[in-house]
Amino acid sequence: MTYISSSKVVHSTDDGDVPFAPMFHSGTWQEGQSGRRLAVHEPATGVLLGQVPDATAADVAAAYASAKRAQVGWARMAPSERGKLLHRVADAIEGSLEDLARLEATDSGNPVTAMRRDVAKGAEIFRHMAGLGYLLKGEVIPISTEGLHYTRRYPYGVVARIVAFNHPFLFACGRVASALVAGNAVLLKPSEHTPFAALALARITQDILPPGVLSVLTGGAELGAALTSHRGIERISFTGSVRTALKISEQAARSGHVKSMSFELGGKNPMVVLPDADPEKVAAAAVRGMNFMAVQGQSCGSTTRLFLHRDIAARVLEHLVPRVEAIRLGRPDDPDTEMGCLISHEARDRCLGFIEQGVRDGARVLAGGSVPDDPGLASGPYLRPTVLVDVPDTSVCATQEIFGPVLSVLEWSDLDDVVERANSLPYGLTAAVWTDDIRSALRVADALESGYVWINDVEFRHYAVPFGGWKDSGIGDEYGLDEPMSFTRSKTIVATYS
Ligand code: NAD
């Protein structure tokens, strides 16, 4: 339990020995108006880590009122002044890197080594966004010499950002910094599975940002519904599943008001390998693309459908299987661990259910497919990294997002046909093509219906480059200049001299 208090998230202990972490809004720590609480368990051990408030619409109303007042002054600040404060947040994150990485590993089940990288990246994102304030600009349009016709960009006001569980600290940083630099106040809702990272960020910003500018509200679907149906919140940004995005669309409509919404959702991402690609490099990339070793495959952008040309398939698998089997599973807090545990036992059961159904559909398990034998890992939802081959296109393992460490291998022989198969799902987040033939690479990259395509790469993402999905994988881009820009709205001003 000490890790929570060492990150100074827990302020009091009540309910016997159960630590209680209040949420943060109106510039102070809040217990929540209903008194209801949510229990948060460590995925790897099942140990009760603590409780957080289960926020309600009344908490949203109070947080909104304070944020609304704070946002006026925040938006009036020069972008350079806002930028300086965001740099100070980055400094403070870097100063607590080890503590935050340990908190993150305990809370999420992700390995601590990978979480050090996530925390460092969170700080870098604050620095990146801090420098973008002056670029959130309009333009002058020379339609006549008798007037001035120009656009300016304004923040929305108070915005809601709702995020998923898989990169709790990184998502909290990224989603907050982009909206803040544009002059908005932010109400952030982390996942109910992993609330502590966002609360740690609130603690870090507490003495840096003006009170009310950043709030972190804890809760589940009820809180999410209260945020997205609040009439004053005109901009909603959501990272999570397609299912919840559809609910949010309905909830927002129930407010009776039109809202600006962006969605970063799931994927079933294809990696198309042409016969001239190097089998060893492809195998290494296929492992990296699955994100086995940072989030146990629980990544929206994982290349989970590996389309191997039939002339190269056997040679790729020869390299792939030993690489997958060599991945070191272990406790998230062990620095030697490469792959931790899934977020919950329900999530693992779901993955095992997919594997069983895949086998019934005709797939074969080439690696993994079961829980590890190690008795030291018996208490957590661990799952061995899994490779399925001979997966029929119609199998759930080829069509649905599993959101776990399960790679489906499919074979192909005709390039136009494989592109059609790659594009056949309602998802369109990431995709990859592997070949040394530049014409084929560009042709396939152009034809893939995805928002983010790698040529001879996988997994790599940078906060300076926009990332977003097509089709059911989302609306709008995060990162780059696009994300902070999307937290502004344009006004056209037409002035006539004569
Ligand atoms: P989820 O949709 O179950 O939950 C996401 C968030 O939505 C949580 O904070 C949850 O409390 C909240 N929520 C639940 N019901 C809500 C409601 N009715 N109204 C408002 N908010 C509500 O997703 P998850 O299980 O946390 O994450 C996994 C999913 O997220 C996968 O589909 C994955 O692909 C996707 N994801 C996408 C990206 C991306 O950038 N495209 C990144 C990470 C995760």
Boltz pocket constraint, residues with backbone or C-beta under 6 A from the ligand:
constraints:
  - pocket:
      binder: B
      contacts: [[A, 162], [A, 163], [A, 164], [A, 165], [A, 166], [A, 189], [A, 190], [A, 191], [A, 192], [A, 219], [A, 220], [A, 221], [A, 222], [A, 223], [A, 224], [A, 225], [A, 228], [A, 239], [A, 240], [A, 241], [A, 242], [A, 243], [A, 244], [A, 245], [A, 247], [A, 248], [A, 251], [A, 263], [A, 264], [A, 265], [A, 266], [A, 267], [A, 299], [A, 300], [A, 301], [A, 401], [A, 403], [A, 429], [A, 469], [A, 473], [A, 474]]
      max_distance: 6.0
